[in-house]
Amino acid sequence: MKLDSQKIEPMVRSLISRLAENGHEALVVGGAVRDLLLGITPKDYDIATSATPEEVRKVFGRQSRIIGRRFRLVHVMLGGHLFEVSTFRRRPSIEERTTREGDDGVMIWSDNEYGTRDEDAVRRDFTVNAMYYDPLKDEIIDTVGGLADIQARVVRMIGEPEVRLAEDPVRLLRALKLVGLFGFTLEPELAAAIRKLAPSIALSSKSRCFEELLKILAKPSAASTFAVCQEYGVLDHFWPNLATGWNSPAGRLMRNLLQLRDERVAAGVYSKSQTLGLATLALAFVGPSLRQGDENPGPLWSTSREASLRCREALRIFFEPYPVPKFLQIRTREVLMLMPSFFQAEPQHHVVSHPQYRYARELFHHLAKLQGWDIGQFAHWPEASPESARRSNHEGEAGARDGGGGNRRRHRGGRNRHHGPKPAGGQPQ
């Protein structure tokens, strides 16, 4: 099995060459290698190296900065692209990972024990995510059977599934995302372990789980991924509010809306907005509460201040227990509150020029299609004004940077690390 090296961002070779010239081994690792083998152009790249964070910093100087505590790594900026460069790790011993009073040493709280490339491979989560690629030699390095599992389209845990999932329960979600995104099948022992340990996802911090939620929405497979989470009993503990309404009329409407959104994202119709994703999830569940005491005769709610206040409270309840950043809460509410405007025959300037207009129009269009509404006048509303398109695209990019209004935290294979934009080789999210 061979990957298409032409799909690799040129700056990746430049980064790896500079590390090699300074005597360090450096390789592309993880999801980028998996995607390349599947014929997909990666949206971002992780680099693994024998160099310590301080040695990486010495090579790239002001183009780099060391970040993180639990998992120290280096952000390197080259040619306008941000890359994450991590040192080869080994799995920490029970003594090394027991860092909290009363801790049993199972869950990994600290992951800064450096090791060899082979040790780094076996501490990763799944075989399909633990392959390395050397773009200078055009060589794939696979010591865990990832190539065979890619060909068989199987998700297989490296090591004992129950032990590895207990180390970091977020791995349950990562396994299910591979199923939802690529249509892979879980290896039977892993599938059984996920069903058994589904409640353990509640042990992970809410900020980490919300980050995973945003990552699900960043792909054109959100509907299938949530469905897989529901099938394996993980949704009950990952997002109880969504699980409770899954089979209700609102839940069915939400799934249909999300499927239409996924199709549009896959077609590249618009950037992958976090705001639109959250609004799509919330609409069916929040909408009924906006009609309480509302005298508006139309199919939707009024755009009154009272309805806006009800919307704010309904969104807060729906997204519990997640710490949704204030700017995302506001933008999601604005999308929902703009939607009734599209029943008017003539476009209104204050609506069309609104920064969330583009996404409100998109969501209204999906809803109208599913509800079978006769909205001939909707054609008079432009897809987006130049100003709203520019601001909405900026929102999508800023959301990818911030992931919540501040430094984004990214977690992979038991890691806890700050994250920034990585637009290499792909469209901003």
C-alpha positions in Angstrom: 0.0 0.0 0.0 1.5 3.3 -1.1 0.5 6.9 -0.4 0.5 9.8 -2.8 3.4 12.0 -1.8 2.2 14.7 -4.1 -0.6 15.5 -1.6 1.9 16.5 1.1 2.2 20.1 2.0 5.7 21.2 0.8 6.5 23.0 4.1 6.3 19.5 5.8 9.4 18.5 3.9 11.1 21.7 4.7 10.5 21.3 8.4 11.7 17.7 8.5 14.7 18.5 6.4 15.8 21.2 8.8 15.6 18.8 11.8 17.4 16.1 9.8 20.2 18.6 8.9 20.7 19.2 12.6 21.0 15.5 13.4 17.5 14.7 14.5 15.1 12.0 13.2 11.8 13.5 12.2 8.7 11.9 10.6 5.0 12.7 9.8 2.9 10.7 12.2 -0.7 9.8 13.0 -3.8 11.0 11.2 -2.0 12.6 8.3 -0.4 9.3 7.4 -3.7 7.5 7.7 -5.4 10.1 5.5 -2.7 10.0 2.8 -3.1 6.2 2.7 -6.8 6.6 2.2 -6.2 9.1 -0.6 -7.3 12.1 1.4 -5.3 15.3 1.5 -4.6 16.0 5.2 -5.9 19.2 6.7 -3.0 19.3 9.3 0.2 17.4 10.1 1.8 16.2 13.3 5.5 15.7 13.3 7.3 13.3 15.7 11.0 13.7 16.3 13.9 12.5 18.4 14.7 16.1 19.3 13.6 17.4 22.6 11.3 20.5 22.7 14.4 22.6 23.6 16.3 21.2 20.6 13.5 21.9 18.2 13.3 25.4 19.5 17.1 25.8 18.9 16.6 24.7 15.2 13.7 27.1 14.5 14.3 29.9 16.9 11.6 32.6 16.7 9.6 30.5 14.3 8.7 28.2 17.2 7.4 28.2 20.8 7.2 25.5 23.4 3.7 24.9 24.8 1.9 22.6 27.2 2.4 21.1 30.6 1.0 17.6 30.6 2.3 17.1 27.1 5.1 19.5 26.1 5.5 20.1 22.4 6.5 22.8 20.0 4.5 24.9 17.6 6.5 25.7 14.5 5.4 28.3 12.0 6.7 27.9 8.4 5.3 29.5 5.3 2.1 30.6 7.0 1.4 27.1 8.4 1.5 26.0 12.0 2.8 22.5 12.7 2.9 20.6 16.0 6.2 18.9 16.7 6.4 16.4 19.5 9.3 14.4 20.9 9.1 10.6 20.7 7.5 9.4 24.0 7.3 6.2 25.9 4.4 5.0 28.0 5.0 6.3 31.6 5.2 3.8 34.4 2.5 3.6 37.1 4.8 5.5 39.4 5.4 8.2 36.8 1.7 8.6 35.9 0.5 8.7 39.6 0.6 12.4 40.2 -2.6 13.0 42.2 -3.5 12.1 45.7 -5.5 8.9 45.8 -4.7 8.2 42.1 -4.6 4.5 41.1 -2.1 5.1 38.3 -4.5 4.0 35.6 -5.4 7.3 34.0 -2.5 9.3 32.4 -2.2 12.8 33.9 1.4 13.4 32.8 2.9 12.3 29.5 6.4 13.8 29.1 8.6 10.7 29.3 10.7 10.7 26.2 11.6 7.5 24.3 12.4 5.9 21.0 10.4 5.9 17.8 9.2 2.3 18.4 8.2 3.2 22.0 6.4 6.2 20.7 4.4 4.0 18.3 3.1 1.6 21.0 2.0 4.4 23.3 -0.4 5.7 20.6 -4.1 4.7 20.6 -5.0 2.8 17.4 -2.9 1.0 14.8 -4.2 3.2 12.0 -3.0 6.3 13.9 0.4 4.9 14.7 2.2 4.9 11.4 5.1 7.2 10.4 6.1 8.5 7.0 9.5 9.8 6.0 8.9 12.2 3.1 12.7 12.5 2.5 13.0 8.8 1.8 9.3 8.3 0.7 9.1 5.5 3.3 6.2 4.3 5.5 7.2 2.9 8.9 4.7 0.6 10.4 5.6 -1.5 13.5 2.0 -2.0 14.8 0.1 -3.4 11.8 -1.6 -0.2 10.8 -1.2 -0.8 7.1 -3.1 -4.1 7.3 -5.8 -2.5 9.4 -6.2 0.4 6.9 -6.7 -2.1 4.1 -9.2 -4.1 6.2 -10.8 -0.9 7.4 -10.6 -2.0 11.0 -10.1 0.1 14.2 -7.8 -1.9 16.5 -6.4 -0.7 19.8 -2.7 -0.9 20.5 -2.5 -3.0 23.6 -5.3 -4.2 25.9 -8.4 -2.2 24.9 -9.9 -1.9 28.5 -6.5 -0.8 29.9 -5.8 1.7 27.1 -9.4 3.2 27.3 -9.1 3.5 31.0 -5.9 5.4 30.6 -7.7 8.1 28.6 -11.5 7.7 28.2 -11.6 10.2 25.4 -10.2 7.4 23.3 -13.7 6.0 23.2 -14.8 9.0 21.2 -11.7 8.8 18.9 -12.5 5.2 18.1 -16.1 6.0 17.2 -15.1 9.0 15.1 -13.0 6.7 12.9 -16.1 4.5 12.4 -18.3 7.5 11.7 -15.9 9.3 9.4 -14.5 6.4 7.4 -17.0 3.6 7.9 -14.4 1.5 9.6 -15.4 -1.5 11.8 -14.3 -1.8 15.4 -12.3 -4.9 16.3 -14.6 -7.1 18.4 -12.5 -6.8 21.6 -12.4 -3.0 21.3 -16.1 -2.9 20.5 -16.9 -4.8 23.7 -14.6 -2.6 25.8 -16.2 0.6 24.5 -19.7 -0.7 25.5 -18.4 -1.7 28.9 -16.5 1.5 29.6 -19.0 3.9 28.0 -19.7 5.6 31.4 -16.0 6.4 31.9 -16.2 9.2 29.3 -17.9 11.3 32.1 -14.5 11.2 33.9 -12.9 13.3 31.3 -13.0 17.1 31.7 -15.9 18.9 30.1 -13.5 21.1 28.2 -11.9 18.1 26.6 -15.2 16.6 25.7 -16.4 19.9 24.2 -13.2 20.0 22.1 -14.0 16.6 20.8 -17.6 17.8 20.0 -16.2 20.6 17.9 -13.9 18.2 16.1 -16.9 16.0 15.3 -18.6 19.1 13.8 -15.5 19.9 11.8 -16.0 16.8 9.6 -18.7 16.0 7.1 -19.6 13.0 9.2 -21.2 14.5 12.3 -24.5 12.7 11.8 -22.9 9.3 11.4 -20.5 9.9 14.3 -23.3 10.8 16.8 -25.2 7.8 15.6 -22.3 5.5 16.3 -21.9 7.1 19.8 -25.6 6.4 20.4 -25.3 2.8 19.1 -22.5 2.0 21.5 -24.0 3.7 24.6 -21.4 6.5 24.7 -23.8 9.3 23.9 -25.7 8.8 27.2 -22.5 9.8 29.1 -20.9 12.1 26.5 -23.9 14.3 26.1 -27.0 13.2 28.1 -29.3 15.9 26.8 -28.8 14.9 23.2 -29.1 11.2 24.1 -32.4 11.7 25.9 -34.0 13.3 22.9 -32.3 11.1 20.3 -35.5 9.1 19.3 -38.0 11.9 19.8 -39.5 13.9 16.9 -37.0 16.7 17.7 -34.1 14.2 17.7 -35.2 12.9 14.3 -35.4 16.4 12.9 -32.0 17.2 14.3 -30.4 14.1 12.7 -31.9 15.0 9.3 -30.7 18.6 9.6 -27.3 17.4 10.5 -27.2 15.0 7.6 -28.0 17.9 5.2 -25.3 20.0 6.8 -22.8 17.1 6.4 -23.6 16.8 2.7 -23.0 20.5 2.1 -19.7 20.5 4.1 -18.6 17.4 2.1 -19.4 19.3 -1.1 -17.3 22.2 0.0 -20.2 24.6 -0.2 -19.1 26.6 2.8 -16.4 26.6 5.5 -16.9 24.3 8.4 -18.4 26.8 10.9 -18.6 25.8 14.5 -21.5 28.2 15.0 -23.6 26.6 12.2 -22.8 23.2 13.6 -24.0 24.1 17.1 -27.1 25.8 15.7 -28.0 22.8 13.7 -27.8 20.6 16.7 -29.8 23.0 18.9 -32.6 24.1 16.5 -35.0 21.2 16.9 -34.6 21.1 20.7 -34.6 24.8 21.4 -37.2 25.9 18.9 -40.3 24.8 20.9 -39.3 26.8 24.0 -39.0 30.0 21.8 -42.7 29.7 21.0 -43.9 29.7 24.6 -46.2 32.7 25.1 -45.4 33.8 21.5 -48.3 35.3 19.5 -46.4 35.1 16.2 -48.7 33.2 13.8 -45.9 31.9 11.6 -44.2 28.5 11.7 -41.3 30.0 13.7 -40.9 32.3 16.6 -40.9 36.0 16.8 -37.7 38.0 16.7 -38.6 39.9 19.9 -36.3 40.6 22.8 -38.3 38.2 24.9 -37.8 35.4 22.4 -34.0 36.2 22.3 -33.9 35.9 26.1 -35.7 32.6 26.0 -33.3 31.4 23.3 -30.3 32.2 25.5 -31.6 30.2 28.4 -32.7 27.3 26.2 -29.3 27.1 24.6 -27.6 27.1 28.0 -29.8 24.2 29.2 -29.4 22.2 26.0 -25.6 22.4 25.9 -25.2 21.5 29.6 -22.8 20.4 30.9 -20.4 21.8 28.3 -18.6 25.1 28.8 -19.6 26.7 25.5 -17.6 29.9 25.1 -19.6 33.1 25.3 -18.9 34.1 21.7 -20.2 30.8 20.4 -23.3 31.1 22.5 -24.0 34.5 21.2 -23.4 33.5 17.5 -25.5 30.4 17.8 -28.4 32.5 19.3 -28.0 35.0 16.5 -28.4 32.3 13.8 -31.6 31.0 15.4 -33.0 34.5 15.9 -32.4 35.5 12.3 -34.3 32.6 10.8 -37.9 33.9 11.0 -36.8 36.9 8.8 -36.7 34.6 5.7 -40.5 34.4 5.6 -40.6 38.1 4.5 -40.8 38.6 0.8 -38.2 41.3 0.5 -34.6 40.9 1.9 -33.9 43.3 4.8 -30.6 45.1 4.8 -30.0 44.6 8.5 -30.5 40.9 8.2 -28.4 40.4 5.0 -25.6 42.4 6.4 -25.6 40.5 9.7 -22.3 38.5 10.3 -24.4 35.3 10.9 -26.7 35.8 7.9 -25.0 33.2 5.7 -25.4 30.5 8.3 -29.0 31.5 9.3 -30.0 31.3 5.6 -28.3 27.9 5.2 -30.0 26.4 8.3 -33.4 27.9 7.3 -33.1 26.4 3.8 -32.5 22.9 5.3 -35.4 23.3 7.7 -37.8 24.5 5.0 -36.8 21.5 2.8 -37.5 19.0 5.6 -40.7 20.7 6.6 -42.0 21.0 3.0 -42.7 24.7 3.4 -43.8 26.8 0.4 -41.3 29.6 0.6 -41.1 30.9 -3.0 -40.0 34.3 -1.8 -36.9 32.7 -0.2 -35.2 32.9 -3.6 -35.0 36.7 -3.3 -32.7 36.4 -0.4 -29.0 36.3 -1.6 -26.8 33.4 -0.4 -24.6 35.9 1.3 -23.6 39.5 1.1 -19.9 40.1 0.5 -19.6 41.5 4.0 -21.4 38.7 5.8 -19.5 36.1 3.8 -16.2 37.7 4.7 -17.2 37.9 8.4 -18.6 34.4 8.5 -15.5 32.9 6.9 -13.4 34.8 9.5 -15.6 33.4 12.2 -14.9 29.9 10.9 -11.2 30.5 10.9 -11.2 32.2 14.3 -13.2 29.4 15.7 -10.7 26.8 14.5 -7.9 28.9 16.1 -9.7 29.5 19.4 -11.9 26.4 19.8 -13.6 28.4 22.5 -12.4 32.0 22.6 -8.9 31.3 23.9 -6.0 28.9 23.5 -7.4 25.7 22.1 -6.6 22.5 23.8 -6.0 19.5 21.7 -5.8 15.9 23.0 -4.6 12.8 21.3 -3.4 9.5 22.7 -3.7 10.6 26.4 -2.2 14.1 25.8 -3.3 17.5 26.9 -1.9 20.3 24.9 -2.6 23.8 23.6 -3.4 24.0 20.0 -3.4 26.6 17.3 -4.4 26.8 13.6 -3.0 24.2 11.3 -4.3 25.1 7.8 -1.5 23.2 6.0 -2.8 21.5 3.0 -6.4 22.3 3.5 -9.3 24.8 3.9 -9.6 26.7 7.1 -12.2 25.2 9.4 
